[in-house]
Amino acid sequence: MQKPSFPENEIGRLKDLYSLEILDSKPDEILDSMTNLAQRVFHVKTVLISLVDADRQWFKSRQGLDALETPRDISFCGHVILQNELFEIPNALEDARFADNPLVTGGPKIRFYAGIPIKTANGFNIGTICLIDDKPKKLTDEEKVLFHQIQQMIQAYIISSQQKIAHEITMSVIKDAIIVHDRVGKIVYLNPPTEALLGDSLTPLFGQETWSLGKNISQSSSPDESSLNEIMHALHHKPLPHHGQTVLFNGADQEFQVQYRIEPLMRGGFLTNTVIVLKDLG
């Protein structure tokens, strides 16, 4: 049996895999629904989302298989991650690379195998979506198209999870408080420094249409004072960057001075989010 060789970018690939914090994690209903769909569409015994670790392949989602993992050196998926296209074996008994593989000669008696690599946002192949059956089979052109579409959905879902983790890490190391509003002005995100800055006053803020912690704002460019609520409403009608200073209250009802910056996020000419950054001046 030919063992898959390690690619030159193995270190980067494993770093990307580990950064997802997905190995040995709990089942994911969305991924399970995708593998269940694939099992029904392609009429195969087994469908797996396999993540290839340094010395094992671990199954994030599995249909038709009880095992949680298998050694990498006998895995079919270890071959798939070395290339970027569909890897199909109509009959493993007739393929010199796999004829003596214990997964072929013994349980689960693999005959048909088809796998497509799953990439991260950085372009590393961390695993596969694969179809397995104990009878020889060959995908039709239409089935290949469908298989690629399912792979793309799974990959997009995993990449979105990777980007979410990266976003959370980035937000957690930023020392300034960050408050994100949606396009109608409701608070949808508060980073950890915001909680440290404002304390118990945060809980009732989620889902509120306006951010009502502001008392008075003295703009550096104007002697006029206005409430932060009024500025937020104005920005939603005419979104422009805005900055200045204000007095806020924390959970203990104590006043403190902050420097604020309000940045509108636009897409296609429309406001999607408004971000407030607060720096404690105390």
Protein Blocks (a to p, Z undefined) as FASTA:
>chain_A
ZZddddfklmmmmmmmmmnomgopacdfklmmmmmmmmmmnopabdcdddddfkbccdfb
aghiabfbdcfklcfklmmmmpcbdcddfblklpmklmmgmklmmcehiabdcddddddf
kopafbdcddddfbdcdddfklmmmmmmmmmmmmmmmmmmmmmmmmmmmmmmpmbdcddd
dfkopafbdcfklmmmnmmmlmmmgopabdckbfbdcdfkbcbdcdfklmmmmmmmmgcd
dddddddddfkopacddddddddddeehiafbdcdddddfZZ
